[in-house]
């Protein structure tokens, strides 16, 4: 993909939106492991993207699954699913489960036919995910604020409907959940989020460092998962943001590794 960027720009609209600029970084497995070694990261969860064709989903899932097989003590894999027929989705998910995938993601639900958030289109997939105790990571976007290439339409209102439809599913909301944690000041929202977690990927691009303090107070530090969005930014950039606020040792440990260890 990195060496044939123009080919993939013409092949996939999501790739074109995010990676059309030659400045947009594309990492491979070796880049990731080297950065982990450089910055003292023991394990990483690696995720695929919601590509538009079955062939591209399979091609990239293959690479991800090969990578976690090469580095089983360093990498945990989440797979992608095609926005095609249920049979193709199910077959690809079951193939990835057999190869060791621990979750689905990072999914962009609007690419899967979820316009409102609670349509039944994912029901067959979620049934399998629950059976195998897989997690689902959702790409969450903010309804306000600045625009950027990865910003889409799955915002807290739609995310909340998805959570209500699948209350027993472990859901991880990327990028601070598009701001959904702030609505957890409403008791019914906090109750609905009993199996929902938030990750910190791309945090410095979106929020000031105080978000770590506020979200820890609102939903609890046990709900926050450290994420970087590498290669968009190195892990150290988010780590510096965490270190800039006054979090106690237990809170930091939960965010940096404790919560992920418990879930995985």
C-alpha angles and dihedrals in degrees: 000000000000093000095042100037095146092054092054093043087062093042103051130030094207091052089048093052095049104030106030090106112078086220091066105103122234116192131198130204094270092051090052097048090047092051091047090053091046094051101035099252111156100191136009134197108225121201138192127221133246098261120185102239136053091231095056092044090053093045093053095039087055091056093046093048091047089052096052089047090054093047106028093158094048107038136052116191134220116187135216128234128213120246089234136094124338090243092056092045092050094046092050093046093050090048091053093046090055089052093052107267112161099194150001120256171272081291124183100205094197087065089056095056099268104139097156100023102242104067115130095239094109097045096104091048095047091050089059092043091054092047092054096035093242123165125229119218115201126199102233125198132197118243091219138032134055125345124241136170095266096047114113140157105278098106132161096282092058094037090055091054090051091051091050091051093052106032095160096050120100103236125187116199112207124218096026091306094283088286096307093132090069089062088057085084080082106082095222092053093049090050092050090052093062091121097030124106133188127220128207100222114150089002098152090054092055113029143019117256092261088080089081091059096043098046091045088056095045104044102006132258089262087074098055123092123194113240133162108188090229128219089030084065136352119256089247091068092062092039089057089053091052092048091051093067129063105254120157120243095257092052092050092048092052093050097043099046117329098082094045091048090052094048095044 
